Amino acid sequence: QVQLKESGPGLVQPSQTLSLTCTVSGFSLTSYNVHWVRQPTGKGLEWMGVIWTGGSTDYNSALKSRLSISRDTSKSQVFLKMNSLQTEDIATYYCAREAGIVMPTGYFDYWGQGVMVTVSS
Amino acid sequence: DIQMTQSPSLLSASVGDRVTLSCKASQSIYNSLAWYQQKLGEAPKLLIYDANSLQTGIPSRFSGSGSGTDYTLTISSLQPEDVATYFCQKYYSGWTFGGGTKLELK
């Protein structure tokens, strides 16, 4: 069955780089786009970026200068790296699959459980 | 950028009530709209896509409608398990979520 699972350090020091991994199963990264979405505790959802089936990426313009998304298709993993972390980056980070094999649809049919990230020294 | 505004931010209703949640876009999004349900401590769950299509496995008491800039999620008969926060999302010209509507039992 389709699964996505985020992993990474729960604590990052201010000004340091966040590195998260989304490990997927039940589908291929060359057939489905994968997105990253974050959610500060008790607040709304913010779209961060996407890695397309072909490997190209698009980012939220507000995060573009700090954000990088990449993947390793052989390991079925998508990576998020964001530098210069501050307290406003404290959130739960989710990866999500965009529905629609090969032909993207725009909406997200499967989500990971999320990983909580805190920024503190 | 297209902004998404949800109202109300908090809604209290009784079991069995018909509940309507609103989502407005700052310009037309051509029915490129999804609704998600998020229960406390869980990831969002897709309910509706393309404004009015019910995701597989979602109870038929959930329905979506609207066009252009104005969209609605309706729960025909509220159940206790529907207590959650509901988010709309546009996927026309990029992705943006609304601020959410928290639905609680009266």
Boltz contact constraints between the chains, C-beta under 6 A:
constraints:
  - contact:
      token1: [A, 44]
      token2: [B, 97]
      max_distance: 6.0
  - contact:
      token1: [A, 44]
      token2: [B, 99]
      max_distance: 6.0
  - contact:
      token1: [A, 44]
      token2: [B, 100]
      max_distance: 6.0
  - contact:
      token1: [A, 45]
      token2: [B, 87]
      max_distance: 6.0
  - contact:
      token1: [A, 45]
      token2: [B, 97]
      max_distance: 6.0
  - contact:
      token1: [A, 47]
      token2: [B, 95]
      max_distance: 6.0
  - contact:
      token1: [A, 94]
      token2: [B, 43]
      max_distance: 6.0
  - contact:
      token1: [A, 106]
      token2: [B, 32]
      max_distance: 6.0
  - contact:
      token1: [A, 106]
      token2: [B, 91]
      max_distance: 6.0
  - contact:
      token1: [A, 107]
      token2: [B, 34]
      max_distance: 6.0
  - contact:
      token1: [A, 107]
      token2: [B, 49]
      max_distance: 6.0
  - contact:
      token1: [A, 107]
      token2: [B, 91]
      max_distance: 6.0
  - contact:
      token1: [A, 109]
      token2: [B, 46]
      max_distance: 6.0
  - contact:
      token1: [A, 111]
      token2: [B, 43]
      max_distance: 6.0
  - contact:
      token1: [A, 111]
      token2: [B, 44]
      max_distance: 6.0
  - contact:
      token1: [A, 113]
      token2: [B, 43]
      max_distance: 6.0
  - contact:
      token1: [A, 114]
      token2: [B, 43]
      max_distance: 6.0
